[in-house]
Amino acid sequence: MIEIVLFAFTGVLANAAPRCTAEHRSWCFQEAYTRSQGQALLGQDYEPFRNNLAILFRLDTADVTGFAHEYRSLDLVAIDGVAASSNGDLHRLGWVWRRDGEQRRYRIGAGLAVSSNVLKNFDTVEGEDLRGMAAFDQHLAGPLWIGLRGDDSFGHFRLYPTFEAVLQSPAHELRLGFPESSWRWRWSPQVEMELGLAPDGGRWSVRDSETDAQQSIVRYRSWEAAWALRWRPFDRLAVEARLGRTFGAEVRYKLRSTIDAVVEPADANFAGIAASFRF
């Protein structure tokens, strides 16, 4: 089985996220929606949500490639009456590729991470708007894997080491590591449950919401803990419901006064649904 997690590139929770499974099928279409609990942040409404879309193609038993898009709405609140310089409509889109071998795993993604007004005029795309990620994992012995990853899951692009211990039985799969950990319990061939913990963050190059000209950076970082229930009623169709909690969140952006703003939303619950169709 090849299970394609929209890993790091689209920003969804890496192990407890909705999955596209390409088993005995060449194509997989996935859509997922996640909304956080609303709260008051500096006296203003803050209720972020995101929508993920992916179209993936299985090249062979180890390789999958495709296109992924994430739309994320962040409420960039005003501070002392000064509004944010950009809207909070953020997009990440581009190409992804993954290879899962018995001894090595590779992941690559490349594309754009921008505000919505950039997508209205591709002539304005700059080098700052481009985004990439890459990961390499090496199997050591038994359940142990180590690796190296480069992405912006923590709000800044950085290279960092990863490790994972994978313990499996016919009904359970336990993955303990950094930065993701998860426990999957297969109740039946059609139903499984999963608990997961992973970072959720990113960096977007944005434009002024009035002039569409001035460029600045929005950074977001948090951790997500989630419980997911997946059901495959038919061979081609899978659906999922998720409940979880976001904690340790931080949002950095620029105000119209050119002052850098940093806000820390309170920990909040979230819920999500997803569906994937294989053909």
PyMOL commands that set and color helices and strands:
alter all, ss='L'
color gray80, all
select helices_A, chain A and resi 116-119+122-124+127-129
alter helices_A, ss='H'
color red, helices_A
select strands_A, chain A and resi 3-5+19-21+27-36+39-41+44-46+49-58+63-73+89-100+104-115+130-141+144-151+158-168+172-178+181-186+191-207+215-231+237-254+260-263+268-278
alter strands_A, ss='S'
color yellow, strands_A
deselect
rebuild
show_as cartoon
